[in-house]
Amino acid sequence: MEQEFTTAQKYVLAKKRVEKIKGFYTHLTIYCFVIPIIIFANLKFEPHFHWFWFSLLGWGIGVIVHWLSVFGFNLLGFGKNWEDRKIKK
């Protein structure tokens, strides 16, 4: 069963894709600005215990997962390809 998309449907899909990409880059930009502030605060006020690693790694994993979901890389079989196969069935 082939599904043909009209121009309006293609526009809506493209608009959603752009919003997802924009959301990812916003997330990445905030990460890049906030993590140095967290590192500075930790090293300034509590230099003996480096707790900034928890924020850096935890939030970094979140950014990586967001990147994977936006750009459709197949993680454990659940990605854009999986969705496309199910739609075609």
N, C-alpha and C positions, 0 to 999 in steps of 0.2 A: 504494500500500500504506500504509494508515493504521496508525499504532501508538498504541494507547491505553495510558497509563501507569496503573498501580494506585496506590493511596494510598501503599503502602510504597516503590514506585519513586520517586514524587514526593518523598517524605521524604528518601530517599537523595540524590537530585539536589540538593534544597534544602540539605541538610547539607554537601555538597561545595562548593556555591556560597558558603555562609557561611564555610567554611574558607578558600577562596580570597580572599574579601574581607578576612577577618581577617588573613591573611598579608600582603596588600597594605598594610593600615594599620599593621601591625607594621614592615614595611620602610620605610614613609614616616616613621614616628615615629623609628626609629633614625637615618635619614638626617638628620632635623631636629635631633637631639641631637648627632650626631657631627660634622657639617660645621662648626658654630661652634667646636668644640674644635680641629679641624684648622686652621681659619683663625687662631684665637688662637695656636696653637703655631707656625705658620708666621711670623706677624707678630712674635711675641716672639723667636724664636730665629734666624730668617733673613729679616729684613725687606727685603733687597735683591732677592730672587728670590721671586716669588709663585707657588709651586708648588701652592698649594691649589686653583687653578683646574682643574688636571687631575682632582683628586678630585671637586670640585664638579660638573664637567661630565660626567665619566665615570659616576659613580654616579647623577647626575641622569638621564642617558639610560636607565640601568637601571631607575630608578623609573618613568619614563614608559612604557617597554616593559612593565613589570609591570602598570601601570595599564591599558594597552591590552589586555593579555591577560585581565585579570580582568573588566573591564567590557564586553568583547566588541565593541570598536570594530573596524571592518573595516580592517585595514592590508594593503594590496596584495592584497586579495581573500581573505585568510586570517583569518577571524574566526568568530564564533559563527554567522553567517548561512551561511558556507561549510559548516561542519559540519552544520548543520541540513538544508541542501539535499542533501548527500551521504547522510545518514541516510534522508531521504525517498525517494531514488532506490532 
